Amino acid sequence: MSKEKLSPAELQLLISHYQRKEKKAGKKIVALEKKQAKMRSKIEKLFALQNESEAETDKPSVEAAKVAESKPVVEKPVVTEAPKMVAEVKPAKKTEPVKNEAPAAAPEKEEKKEHVSLIKSKSTVSPSGVKRPTTPGQWNDYVISVITKNDRPTLTRELYEAALNDFSFSEEEMLMEERSIAKSLNVLSAKTGDLQKFKEGKMRGFYYCLPQWFYASGEMKKMYYKRIPRNTEE
């Protein structure tokens, strides 16, 4: 499977995205390390208390043994008596009281996990009720529809702005969807031929155009060339 080539502007966008994610991950690691240090301190204190408790419980038994050793042993005189005939009485069975078993302790609630990133499923519908693209094919269709509606060469940034307005993406959602749009532009222009790139001067990115806006020679038709918004060049 060949790697998709992205433009410098698209690569810079992805680099900025992952740099922000790296910074957030660093903050999470610092917070978790602090929490780990607190838990370690608590465990050490509990071990110290346990050792003190065991030392205190061992003292009475040692002292009792010392007292027993110090007392002299007094021998009792042996009394010889005639054996008495005593009927053997079997001891009654002791009835042990039924112990009421204490109910099992409820499991302790787990502590809330801080700074854990949850993978949320993408919302397929915008807050205003508009169905959002979720597959590469749907994004391809959306990109072509925006360029067709503009009826002029369109920049990547303009496609991002159109998606943000049409589908009401949040900032975090839009970071992921910008990558989807960049992939669609690459596929449509480099693989399927549904779009053509156009660049002029020293601009960093490209204008994306429909193939029918060009002559067979590859030159853009004047009516579409004149529609390029010069103040929005990347």
GUFIRO-296835 format. One record per atom (N, C-alpha, C): residue in three letters; z negated, y, x; residue number from 1. Coordinates in pm, whole numbers, padded with zeros to 5 digits, always signed. Each point is the difference from the previous one (the first is absolute). Example, Ala and Ser with C-alpha at 12.3 -4.5 7.8 and 13.67 -1.06 7.14 Angstrom:
GUFIRO-296835
Ala:-00780:-00569:+01319:1
Ala:+00000:+00119:-00089:1
Ala:+00000:+00120:+00090:1
Ser:+00072:+00105:-00035:2
Ser:-00006:+00119:+00082:2
Ser:-00073:+00109:-00077:2
***
This chain:
GUFIRO-296835
Met:+00000:-00119:+00084:1
Met:+00000:+00119:-00084:1
Met:+00000:+00126:+00088:1
Ser:+00105:+00082:-00011:2
Ser:+00013:+00118:+00085:2
Ser:-00096:+00109:-00041:2
Lys:-00048:+00077:+00097:3
Lys:-00094:+00109:-00028:3
Lys:+00074:+00120:-00058:3
Glu:-00060:+00067:-00096:4
Glu:+00060:+00117:-00060:4
Glu:-00021:+00120:+00090:4
Lys:+00110:+00074:+00025:5
Lys:-00010:+00119:+00085:5
Lys:-00033:+00120:-00086:5
Leu:-00104:+00072:+00037:6
Leu:-00040:+00120:-00073:6
Leu:+00029:+00123:+00086:6
Ser:+00021:+00112:-00067:7
Ser:+00027:+00124:+00071:7
Ser:-00128:+00052:+00065:7
Pro:+00012:+00090:+00098:8
Pro:-00120:+00057:+00065:8
Pro:-00097:+00060:-00101:8
Ala:+00053:+00069:-00101:9
Ala:-00089:+00062:-00100:9
Ala:-00075:-00105:-00079:9
Glu:+00069:-00110:-00032:10
Glu:-00064:-00107:-00076:10
Glu:-00104:-00071:+00086:10
Leu:+00034:-00019:+00128:11
Leu:-00097:-00063:+00091:11
Leu:-00123:+00087:+00018:11
Gln:+00020:+00134:+00011:12
Gln:-00114:+00091:+00017:12
Gln:-00090:-00005:-00123:12
Leu:+00062:-00014:-00118:13
Leu:-00077:-00008:-00123:13
Leu:-00089:-00124:-00001:13
Leu:+00057:-00113:+00042:14
Leu:-00078:-00124:+00004:14
Leu:-00109:+00007:+00107:14
Ile:+00031:+00063:+00114:15
Ile:-00100:+00014:+00107:15
Ile:-00119:+00081:-00050:15
Ser:+00028:+00112:-00069:16
Ser:-00109:+00085:-00052:16
Ser:-00083:-00077:-00101:16
His:+00068:-00081:-00083:17
His:-00071:-00079:-00100:17
His:-00099:-00096:+00064:17
Tyr:+00044:-00073:+00103:18
Tyr:-00088:-00099:+00063:18
Tyr:-00105:+00067:+00089:18
Gln:+00027:+00119:+00051:19
Gln:-00104:+00072:+00075:19
Gln:-00114:+00039:-00092:19
Arg:+00035:+00043:-00123:20
Arg:-00107:+00033:-00097:20
Arg:-00082:-00124:-00035:20
Lys:+00069:-00114:-00017:21
Lys:-00072:-00123:-00033:21
Lys:-00090:-00043:+00116:21
Glu:+00049:+00018:+00124:22
Glu:-00081:-00035:+00117:22
Glu:-00125:+00085:+00008:22
Lys:+00013:+00129:-00032:23
Lys:-00115:+00091:+00004:23
Lys:-00104:-00041:-00103:23
Lys:+00047:-00037:-00122:24
Lys:-00094:-00044:-00104:24
Lys:-00069:-00128:+00042:24
Ala:+00076:-00094:+00061:25
Ala:-00059:-00126:+00044:25
Ala:-00106:+00024:+00106:25
Gly:+00023:+00100:+00090:26
Gly:-00099:+00032:+00102:26
Gly:-00131:+00047:-00060:26
Lys:+00012:+00085:-00105:27
Lys:-00122:+00048:-00066:27
Lys:-00077:-00114:-00064:27
Lys:+00075:-00097:-00060:28
Lys:-00066:-00114:-00063:28
Lys:-00075:-00083:+00104:28
Ile:+00063:-00018:+00117:29
Ile:-00064:-00081:+00105:29
Ile:-00130:+00065:+00047:29
Val:+00001:+00132:+00017:30
Val:-00121:+00072:+00044:30
Val:-00111:-00018:-00103:30
Ala:+00035:+00013:-00129:31
Ala:-00100:-00014:-00106:31
Ala:-00059:-00141:-00002:31
Leu:+00087:-00101:+00019:32
Leu:-00048:-00138:-00001:32
Leu:-00088:-00030:+00122:32
Glu:+00033:+00060:+00114:33
Glu:-00083:-00021:+00120:33
Glu:-00139:+00059:-00020:33
Lys:-00007:+00118:-00065:34
Lys:-00131:+00060:-00027:34
Lys:-00082:-00089:-00094:34
Lys:+00068:-00053:-00101:35
Lys:-00069:-00086:-00095:35
Lys:-00049:-00127:+00068:35
Gln:+00083:-00056:+00091:36
Gln:-00038:-00119:+00073:36
Gln:-00123:+00026:+00087:36
Ala:-00007:+00118:+00063:37
Ala:-00114:+00034:+00085:37
Ala:-00129:+00008:-00084:37
Lys:+00009:+00059:-00121:38
Lys:-00117:+00009:-00087:38
Lys:-00049:-00139:-00041:38
Met:+00095:-00090:-00036:39
Met:-00038:-00134:-00041:39
Met:-00064:-00077:+00116:39
Arg:+00052:+00020:+00121:40
Arg:-00057:-00067:+00117:40
Arg:-00144:+00046:+00024:40
Ser:-00026:+00131:-00018:41
Ser:-00134:+00053:+00019:41
Ser:-00097:-00059:-00102:41
Lys:+00047:-00013:-00126:42
Lys:-00087:-00059:-00104:42
Lys:-00033:-00145:+00032:42
Ile:+00101:-00074:+00048:43
Ile:-00023:-00142:+00032:43
Ile:-00102:-00014:+00113:43
Glu:+00010:+00085:+00101:44
Glu:-00095:-00006:+00112:44
Glu:-00142:+00030:-00046:44
Lys:-00016:+00097:-00094:45
Lys:-00134:+00032:-00052:45
Lys:-00057:-00119:-00078:45
Leu:+00085:-00067:-00078:46
Leu:-00045:-00115:-00079:46
Leu:-00043:-00115:+00091:46
Phe:+00075:-00022:+00109:47
Phe:-00039:-00103:+00095:47
Phe:-00137:+00032:+00061:47
Ala:-00025:+00127:+00031:48
Ala:-00128:+00041:+00059:48
Ala:-00115:-00026:-00099:48
Leu:+00022:+00034:-00128:49
Leu:-00103:-00024:-00102:49
Leu:-00026:-00149:-00017:49
Gln:+00108:-00079:+00007:50
Gln:-00017:-00145:-00014:50
Gln:-00085:-00057:+00114:50
Asn:+00024:+00046:+00121:51
Asn:-00078:-00049:+00115:51
Asn:-00147:+00039:-00012:51
Glu:-00027:+00125:-00047:52
Glu:-00139:+00043:-00018:52
Glu:-00071:-00085:-00105:52
Ser:+00073:-00031:-00112:53
Ser:-00060:-00079:-00107:53
Ser:-00034:-00140:+00047:53
Glu:+00091:-00063:+00078:54
Glu:-00026:-00135:+00050:54
Glu:-00119:-00002:+00096:54
Ala:-00012:+00107:+00080:55
Ala:-00111:+00006:+00096:55
Ala:-00134:+00010:-00072:55
Glu:-00005:+00077:-00112:56
Glu:-00125:+00015:-00075:56
Glu:-00041:-00128:-00071:56
Thr:+00096:-00076:-00053:57
Thr:-00032:-00125:-00070:57
Thr:-00047:-00108:+00095:57
Asp:+00038:+00006:+00127:58
Asp:-00041:-00101:+00097:58
Asp:-00143:+00020:+00051:58
Lys:-00054:+00123:-00008:59
Lys:-00134:+00030:+00053:59
Lys:-00111:-00079:-00068:59
Pro:-00015:-00005:-00136:60
Pro:-00112:-00073:-00064:60
Pro:-00004:-00146:+00038:60
Ser:+00115:-00066:+00008:61
Ser:-00001:-00142:+00031:61
Ser:-00049:-00025:+00142:61
Val:+00034:+00088:+00093:62
Val:-00045:-00016:+00139:62
Val:-00150:+00021:+00010:62
Glu:-00053:+00103:-00071:63
Glu:-00144:+00027:+00004:63
Glu:-00079:-00114:-00063:63
Ala:+00050:-00057:-00110:64
Ala:-00071:-00112:-00065:64
Ala:-00007:-00119:+00092:64
Ala:+00106:-00023:+00076:65
Ala:-00001:-00114:+00093:65
Ala:-00104:+00020:+00109:65
Lys:-00015:+00125:+00048:66
Lys:-00098:+00029:+00104:66
Lys:-00141:-00022:-00052:66
Val:-00031:+00042:-00126:67
Val:-00134:-00018:-00059:67
Val:-00033:-00146:-00015:67
Ala:+00098:-00078:-00043:68
Ala:-00022:-00143:-00021:68
Ala:-00033:-00070:+00132:68
Glu:+00064:+00042:+00107:69
Glu:-00027:-00061:+00129:69
Glu:-00139:+00035:+00052:69
Ser:-00054:+00120:-00035:70
Ser:-00130:+00044:+00053:70
Ser:-00118:-00066:-00070:70
Lys:+00014:-00049:-00125:71
Lys:-00111:-00061:-00075:71
Lys:-00028:-00140:+00053:71
Pro:-00134:-00033:+00022:72
Pro:-00033:-00136:+00046:72
Pro:+00016:-00101:-00112:72
Val:+00036:-00121:+00037:73
Val:+00021:-00105:-00100:73
Val:-00134:-00069:-00026:73
Val:-00051:+00001:-00126:74
Val:-00128:-00063:-00038:74
Val:+00029:-00135:-00062:74
Glu:-00058:-00104:+00063:75
Glu:+00023:-00135:-00052:75
Glu:-00097:-00027:-00115:75
Lys:+00049:-00050:-00111:76
Lys:-00082:-00033:-00117:76
Lys:-00057:-00141:+00015:76
Pro:-00133:-00020:-00039:77
Pro:-00058:-00136:+00009:77
Pro:+00068:-00096:-00094:77
Val:+00013:-00122:+00045:78
Val:+00065:-00104:-00082:78
Val:-00104:-00063:-00091:78
Val:+00020:+00004:-00131:79
Val:-00092:-00059:-00098:79
Val:+00063:-00128:-00052:79
Thr:-00077:-00110:+00014:80
Thr:+00052:-00129:-00047:80
Thr:-00059:-00029:-00135:80
Glu:+00078:-00013:-00100:81
Glu:-00044:-00033:-00136:81
Glu:+00075:-00121:-00049:81
Ala:-00063:-00068:-00093:82
Ala:+00065:-00116:-00059:82
Ala:+00119:+00049:-00081:82
Pro:+00106:-00074:+00009:83
Pro:+00120:+00045:-00075:83
Pro:-00023:-00006:-00149:83
Lys:+00038:+00105:-00069:84
Lys:-00014:+00007:-00146:84
Lys:+00129:-00042:-00066:84
Met:-00022:-00078:-00111:85
Met:+00116:-00045:-00075:85
Met:+00041:+00113:-00094:85
Val:+00103:+00059:+00031:86
Val:+00049:+00112:-00081:86
Val:+00138:-00034:-00052:86
Ala:+00013:+00015:-00129:87
Ala:+00131:-00029:-00060:87
Ala:+00103:+00102:+00052:87
Glu:+00113:-00056:+00031:88
Glu:+00107:+00087:+00053:88
Glu:+00061:+00083:-00112:88
Val:-00012:+00124:+00014:89
Val:+00056:+00091:-00102:89
Val:+00123:+00069:+00058:89
Lys:+00109:-00026:-00067:90
Lys:+00123:+00064:+00047:90
Lys:+00000:+00147:-00037:90
Pro:+00026:+00081:+00094:91
Pro:+00004:+00145:-00032:91
Pro:+00113:+00034:-00097:91
Ala:-00035:+00087:-00091:92
Ala:+00102:+00042:-00098:92
Ala:+00110:+00080:+00070:92
Lys:+00118:-00025:-00051:93
Lys:+00113:+00072:+00059:93
Lys:-00011:+00149:-00029:93
Lys:+00013:+00074:+00103:94
Lys:-00004:+00145:-00017:94
Lys:+00132:+00049:-00059:94
Thr:-00016:+00077:-00101:95
Thr:+00121:+00058:-00061:95
Thr:+00026:+00136:+00064:95
Glu:+00107:+00004:+00071:96
Glu:+00033:+00125:+00067:96
Glu:+00059:+00099:-00100:96
Pro:-00048:+00122:+00003:97
Pro:+00055:+00100:-00093:97
Pro:+00148:+00024:+00028:97
Val:+00072:+00015:-00107:98
Val:+00143:+00024:+00014:98
Val:+00021:+00140:+00054:98
Lys:+00066:+00000:+00110:99
Lys:+00024:+00130:+00062:99
Lys:+00122:+00066:-00063:99
Asn:-00022:+00123:-00037:100
Asn:+00112:+00077:-00054:100
Asn:+00081:+00055:+00117:100
Glu:+00118:-00056:+00011:101
Glu:+00084:+00045:+00110:101
Glu:+00043:+00144:-00020:101
Ala:-00018:+00073:+00103:102
Ala:+00040:+00141:-00007:102
Ala:+00152:+00009:-00009:102
Pro:+00049:+00087:-00081:103
Pro:+00146:+00014:-00011:103
Pro:+00060:+00041:+00135:103
Ala:+00118:-00054:+00022:104
Ala:+00067:+00031:+00127:104
Ala:+00023:+00150:+00012:104
Ala:-00027:+00045:+00118:105
Ala:+00016:+00144:+00022:105
Ala:+00145:+00040:-00015:105
Ala:+00019:+00108:-00070:106
Ala:+00138:+00049:-00019:106
Ala:+00058:+00043:+00133:106
Pro:+00126:-00032:+00023:107
Pro:+00060:+00041:+00129:107
Pro:-00001:+00151:+00014:107
Glu:-00032:+00042:+00119:108
Glu:-00005:+00145:+00024:108
Glu:+00138:+00060:-00012:108
Lys:+00001:+00118:-00054:109
Lys:+00128:+00070:-00014:109
Lys:+00052:+00036:+00138:109
Glu:+00125:-00025:+00018:110
Glu:+00062:+00036:+00128:110
Glu:+00004:+00151:+00013:110
Glu:-00022:+00045:+00120:111
Glu:+00007:+00145:+00025:111
Glu:+00143:+00047:-00016:111
Lys:+00011:+00120:-00049:112
Lys:+00134:+00057:-00017:112
Lys:+00065:+00015:+00136:112
Lys:+00119:-00051:+00011:113
Lys:+00073:+00010:+00126:113
Lys:+00062:+00139:+00011:113
Glu:-00036:+00067:+00113:114
Glu:+00051:+00135:+00022:114
Glu:+00125:-00004:+00085:114
His:+00087:+00091:-00026:115
His:+00122:+00020:+00077:115
His:+00084:-00126:+00009:115
Val:+00012:-00076:-00108:116
Val:+00085:-00118:-00001:116
Val:+00128:+00036:-00074:116
Ser:+00115:-00020:+00066:117
Ser:+00124:+00033:-00062:117
Ser:+00044:-00110:-00092:117
Leu:+00022:+00035:-00130:118
Leu:+00043:-00096:-00099:118
Leu:+00150:+00013:-00018:118
Ile:+00068:-00114:-00009:119
Ile:+00144:+00003:-00021:119
Ile:+00025:+00009:-00150:119
Lys:+00042:+00114:-00047:120
Lys:+00023:+00022:-00142:120
Lys:+00145:-00031:-00036:120
Ser:+00018:-00066:-00112:121
Ser:+00136:-00029:-00044:121
Ser:+00067:+00129:-00044:121
Lys:+00129:+00010:+00027:122
Lys:+00073:+00120:-00034:122
Lys:+00008:+00016:-00151:122
Ser:-00018:+00122:-00045:123
Ser:+00013:+00028:-00142:123
Ser:+00148:+00013:-00032:123
Thr:+00048:-00076:-00097:124
Thr:+00143:+00000:-00032:124
Thr:+00037:+00112:-00096:124
Val:-00099:+00071:-00052:125
Val:+00027:+00109:-00095:125
Val:-00076:+00124:+00046:125
Ser:+00065:+00114:-00003:126
Ser:-00063:+00126:+00040:126
Ser:-00097:+00046:-00109:126
Pro:-00092:+00093:+00032:127
Pro:-00093:+00051:-00102:127
Pro:+00070:+00056:-00123:127
Ser:+00122:+00049:+00018:128
Ser:+00074:+00057:-00114:128
Ser:+00080:-00105:-00076:128
Gly:-00009:-00129:+00045:129
Gly:+00067:-00107:-00072:129
Gly:+00136:-00037:+00053:129
Val:+00043:+00058:+00112:130
Val:+00132:-00030:+00057:130
Val:-00010:-00126:+00086:130
Lys:+00093:-00093:-00020:131
Lys:+00000:-00123:+00077:131
Lys:+00041:+00027:+00144:131
Arg:-00078:-00049:+00094:132
Arg:+00025:+00026:+00141:132
Arg:+00081:-00114:+00064:132
Pro:+00083:+00032:+00100:133
Pro:+00069:-00106:+00075:133
Pro:-00101:-00081:+00080:133
Thr:+00015:-00132:+00000:134
Thr:-00093:-00085:+00075:134
Thr:+00071:-00097:+00093:134
Thr:+00131:-00016:-00015:135
Thr:+00075:-00093:+00084:135
Thr:+00105:+00075:+00081:135
Pro:+00048:-00059:+00110:136
Pro:+00104:+00067:+00079:136
Pro:+00124:+00034:-00082:136
Gly:+00039:-00090:-00091:137
Gly:+00117:+00026:-00083:137
Gly:-00020:+00121:-00091:137
Gln:-00121:+00011:-00058:138
Gln:-00028:+00115:-00087:138
Gln:-00002:+00130:+00078:138
Trp:-00051:-00003:+00125:139
Trp:+00001:+00120:+00083:139
Trp:+00142:+00038:+00039:139
Asn:+00084:-00100:+00027:140
Asn:+00141:+00029:+00032:140
Asn:+00067:+00074:-00117:140
Asp:-00022:-00051:-00121:141
Asp:+00059:+00063:-00118:141
Asp:-00052:+00143:-00019:141
Tyr:-00131:+00019:+00024:142
Tyr:-00058:+00133:-00018:142
Tyr:+00059:+00099:+00100:142
Val:+00012:-00040:+00126:143
Val:+00054:+00089:+00104:143
Val:+00142:+00044:-00035:143
Ile:+00083:-00096:-00041:144
Ile:+00139:+00033:-00037:144
Ile:+00003:+00093:-00121:144
Ser:-00092:-00024:-00097:145
Ser:+00001:+00083:-00120:145
Ser:-00039:+00145:+00031:145
Val:-00094:+00020:+00093:146
Val:-00041:+00137:+00037:146
Val:+00114:+00073:+00069:146
Ile:+00065:-00068:+00095:147
Ile:+00112:+00063:+00072:147
Ile:+00115:+00030:-00096:147
Thr:+00026:-00092:-00094:148
Thr:+00107:+00022:-00098:148
Thr:-00035:+00119:-00090:148
Lys:-00127:+00009:-00041:149
Lys:-00043:+00110:-00085:149
Lys:+00009:+00133:+00074:149
Asn:-00038:+00002:+00129:150
Asn:+00010:+00124:+00080:150
Asn:+00146:+00043:+00017:150
Asp:+00089:-00100:+00007:151
Asp:+00144:+00025:+00016:151
Asp:+00029:+00081:+00125:151
Arg:-00075:-00029:+00106:152
Arg:+00018:+00067:+00129:152
Arg:-00070:-00081:+00107:152
Pro:+00032:+00022:+00127:153
Pro:-00072:-00068:+00109:153
Pro:-00151:+00026:-00010:153
Thr:-00079:-00106:+00016:154
Thr:-00145:+00008:-00024:154
Thr:-00078:-00048:+00121:154
Leu:-00105:+00074:+00035:155
Leu:-00086:-00036:+00112:155
Leu:-00104:-00105:-00041:155
Thr:-00053:-00071:+00099:156
Thr:-00106:-00099:-00025:156
Thr:-00122:+00068:-00063:156
Arg:-00034:+00117:+00053:157
Arg:-00117:+00072:-00052:157
Arg:+00016:+00033:-00149:157
Glu:+00121:+00030:-00042:158
Glu:+00024:+00032:-00141:158
Glu:-00020:-00123:-00089:158
Leu:+00033:-00116:+00054:159
Leu:-00021:-00124:-00076:159
Leu:-00149:-00030:-00014:159
Tyr:-00078:+00028:+00106:160
Tyr:-00145:-00017:-00008:160
Tyr:-00059:+00091:-00108:160
Glu:+00043:+00126:-00001:161
Glu:-00051:+00096:-00097:161
Glu:+00038:-00039:-00143:161
Ala:+00122:-00052:-00017:162
Ala:+00045:-00042:-00133:162
Ala:-00086:-00116:-00051:162
Ala:-00028:-00099:+00087:163
Ala:-00082:-00115:-00040:163
Ala:-00143:+00044:-00034:163
Leu:-00054:+00093:+00080:164
Leu:-00136:+00048:-00024:164
Leu:-00010:+00068:-00137:164
Asn:+00101:+00078:-00035:165
Asn:+00000:+00071:-00129:165
Asn:+00031:-00093:-00118:165
Asp:+00093:-00093:+00021:166
Asp:+00043:-00088:-00110:166
Asp:-00106:-00102:-00037:166
Phe:-00076:-00051:+00100:167
Phe:-00091:-00111:-00026:167
Phe:-00147:+00034:+00021:167
Ser:-00030:+00126:+00032:168
Ser:-00140:+00046:+00013:168
Ser:-00081:-00089:+00094:168
Phe:+00054:-00030:+00119:169
Phe:-00073:-00081:+00097:169
Phe:-00116:+00081:+00059:169
Ser:-00109:-00071:+00034:170
Ser:-00108:+00065:+00074:170
Ser:+00044:+00012:+00146:170
Glu:-00079:+00072:+00079:171
Glu:+00034:+00020:+00141:171
Glu:+00008:-00133:+00075:171
Glu:-00098:-00089:-00024:172
Glu:-00002:-00129:+00067:172
Glu:+00116:-00088:-00046:172
Glu:+00028:+00001:-00131:173
Glu:+00112:-00079:-00051:173
Glu:+00132:+00048:+00059:173
Met:+00015:+00132:+00010:174
Met:+00126:+00057:+00046:174
Met:+00028:-00037:+00145:174
Leu:-00104:-00015:+00081:175
Leu:+00020:-00039:+00140:175
Leu:+00070:-00136:+00008:175
Met:-00038:-00091:-00089:176
Met:+00063:-00132:-00001:176
Met:+00140:+00005:-00060:176
Glu:+00017:+00081:-00105:177
Glu:+00129:+00006:-00067:177
Glu:+00105:+00072:+00086:177
Glu:-00044:+00090:+00088:178
Glu:+00094:+00065:+00091:178
Glu:+00067:-00104:+00090:178
Arg:-00075:-00101:+00036:179
Arg:+00058:-00107:+00082:179
Arg:+00103:-00078:-00083:179
Ser:-00029:-00023:-00128:180
Ser:+00094:-00070:-00086:180
Ser:+00131:+00077:-00012:180
Ile:-00012:+00133:-00014:181
Ile:+00120:+00084:-00011:181
Ile:+00079:-00003:+00131:181
Ala:-00071:+00007:+00114:182
Ala:+00067:-00004:+00131:182
Ala:+00075:-00132:+00019:182
Lys:-00059:-00110:-00045:183
Lys:+00067:-00130:+00010:183
Lys:+00125:-00004:-00087:183
Ser:-00010:+00055:-00122:184
Ser:+00115:+00001:-00090:184
Ser:+00114:+00081:+00059:184
Leu:-00032:+00117:+00059:185
Leu:+00103:+00083:+00062:185
Leu:+00070:-00075:+00114:185
Asn:-00078:-00074:+00078:186
Asn:+00058:-00075:+00111:186
Asn:+00092:-00112:-00049:186
Val:-00047:-00071:-00104:187
Val:+00080:-00110:-00055:187
Val:+00129:+00052:-00064:187
Leu:-00011:+00106:-00080:188
Leu:+00115:+00052:-00074:188
Leu:+00104:+00063:+00093:188
Ser:-00045:+00059:+00113:189
Ser:+00095:+00067:+00089:189
Ser:+00050:-00090:+00113:189
Ala:-00083:-00094:+00046:190
Ala:+00038:-00081:+00116:190
Ala:+00048:-00140:-00036:190
Lys:-00034:-00049:-00119:191
Lys:+00033:-00139:-00035:191
Lys:+00097:-00010:-00118:191
Thr:-00037:+00061:-00112:192
Thr:+00081:-00017:-00121:192
Thr:+00114:+00101:-00010:192
Gly:-00011:+00114:+00068:193
Gly:+00105:+00102:-00007:193
Gly:-00002:+00082:-00128:193
Asp:-00108:-00006:-00077:194
Asp:-00008:+00079:-00123:194
Asp:-00024:+00148:+00029:194
Leu:-00050:+00029:+00120:195
Leu:-00021:+00139:+00040:195
Leu:+00062:+00022:+00138:195
Gln:+00028:+00126:+00029:196
Gln:+00047:+00038:+00133:196
Gln:-00087:+00111:+00055:196
Lys:-00023:-00005:+00132:197
Lys:-00079:+00103:+00066:197
Lys:+00090:+00115:+00043:197
Phe:-00059:+00120:-00003:198
Phe:+00074:+00117:+00049:198
Phe:-00098:+00086:+00079:198
Lys:+00046:+00045:+00117:199
Lys:-00085:+00081:+00086:199
Lys:+00083:+00111:+00061:199
Glu:-00061:+00117:+00012:200
Glu:+00070:+00110:+00064:200
Glu:-00096:+00078:+00089:200
Gly:+00056:+00058:+00105:201
Gly:-00084:+00078:+00090:201
Gly:-00105:-00084:+00070:201
Lys:-00118:+00058:+00020:202
Lys:-00108:-00067:+00071:202
Lys:-00110:-00048:-00094:202
Met:+00034:-00020:-00125:203
Met:-00101:-00048:-00096:203
Met:-00048:-00140:+00040:203
Arg:-00130:-00026:-00026:204
Arg:-00060:-00126:+00044:204
Arg:+00033:-00116:-00093:204
Gly:-00002:+00024:-00130:205
Gly:+00026:-00107:-00095:205
Gly:+00145:-00004:-00045:205
Phe:+00021:-00052:-00122:206
Phe:+00135:-00012:-00054:206
Phe:+00001:+00048:-00145:206
Tyr:+00119:+00037:-00045:207
Tyr:+00027:+00015:-00142:207
Tyr:+00054:-00134:-00047:207
Tyr:-00041:-00043:-00118:208
Tyr:+00052:-00125:-00056:208
Tyr:+00095:+00035:-00114:208
Cys:+00119:-00062:+00003:209
Cys:+00107:+00037:-00091:209
Cys:+00061:-00126:-00063:209
Leu:+00071:+00020:-00112:210
Leu:+00077:-00108:-00061:210
Leu:+00133:-00013:+00074:210
Pro:+00053:-00121:+00015:211
Pro:+00125:-00020:+00076:211
Pro:+00118:+00080:-00055:211
Gln:+00005:+00020:-00132:212
Gln:+00114:+00070:-00060:212
Gln:+00003:+00149:+00031:212
Trp:-00103:+00050:+00068:213
Trp:-00002:+00142:+00038:213
Trp:+00075:+00024:+00132:213
Phe:+00059:-00105:+00056:214
Phe:+00072:+00011:+00127:214
Phe:+00147:-00040:-00018:214
Tyr:+00084:+00058:+00083:215
Tyr:+00140:-00042:+00008:215
Tyr:+00006:-00131:+00078:215
Ala:+00114:-00066:-00007:216
Ala:+00019:-00125:+00073:216
Ala:-00015:+00020:+00150:216
Ser:+00027:+00123:+00047:217
Ser:-00013:+00030:+00143:217
Ser:-00145:+00011:+00045:217
Gly:-00092:+00005:-00095:218
Gly:-00142:+00014:+00033:218
Gly:-00052:+00141:-00014:218
Glu:+00090:+00095:-00028:219
Glu:-00040:+00140:-00017:219
Glu:-00056:+00021:-00141:219
Met:-00111:+00078:-00009:220
Met:-00060:+00027:-00130:220
Met:+00086:+00100:-00077:220
Lys:+00014:-00026:-00129:221
Lys:+00076:+00091:-00085:221
Lys:-00069:+00137:-00006:221
Lys:+00076:+00104:-00002:222
Lys:-00054:+00136:+00011:222
Lys:-00095:+00034:-00114:222
Met:+00030:-00047:-00122:223
Met:-00085:+00036:-00114:223
Met:-00143:-00053:+00018:223
Tyr:-00015:-00115:+00066:224
Tyr:-00133:-00056:+00024:224
Tyr:-00063:+00061:+00126:224
Tyr:+00085:+00032:+00097:225
Tyr:-00050:+00063:+00123:225
Tyr:-00062:+00136:-00032:225
Lys:+00060:+00074:-00093:226
Lys:-00050:+00133:-00036:226
Lys:-00132:-00008:-00078:226
Arg:-00028:-00115:-00058:227
Arg:-00123:-00014:-00081:227
Arg:-00124:-00033:+00086:227
Ile:+00018:-00020:+00129:228
Ile:-00116:-00031:+00087:228
Ile:-00094:+00121:+00001:228
Pro:-00127:-00019:-00037:229
Pro:-00097:+00111:+00004:229
Pro:-00044:+00027:+00144:229
Arg:+00053:+00104:+00060:230
Arg:-00023:+00025:+00143:230
Arg:-00147:+00028:+00031:230
Asn:-00075:+00054:-00095:231
Asn:-00139:+00037:+00030:231
Asn:-00094:-00119:-00002:231
Thr:+00049:-00121:-00031:232
Thr:-00087:-00119:-00004:232
Thr:+00035:-00100:+00107:232
Glu:+00082:+00040:+00097:233
Glu:+00040:-00094:+00105:233
Glu:-00122:-00042:+00082:233
Glu:-00002:-00130:+00037:234
Glu:-00111:-00052:+00081:234
Glu:+00023:+00030:+00146:234
***
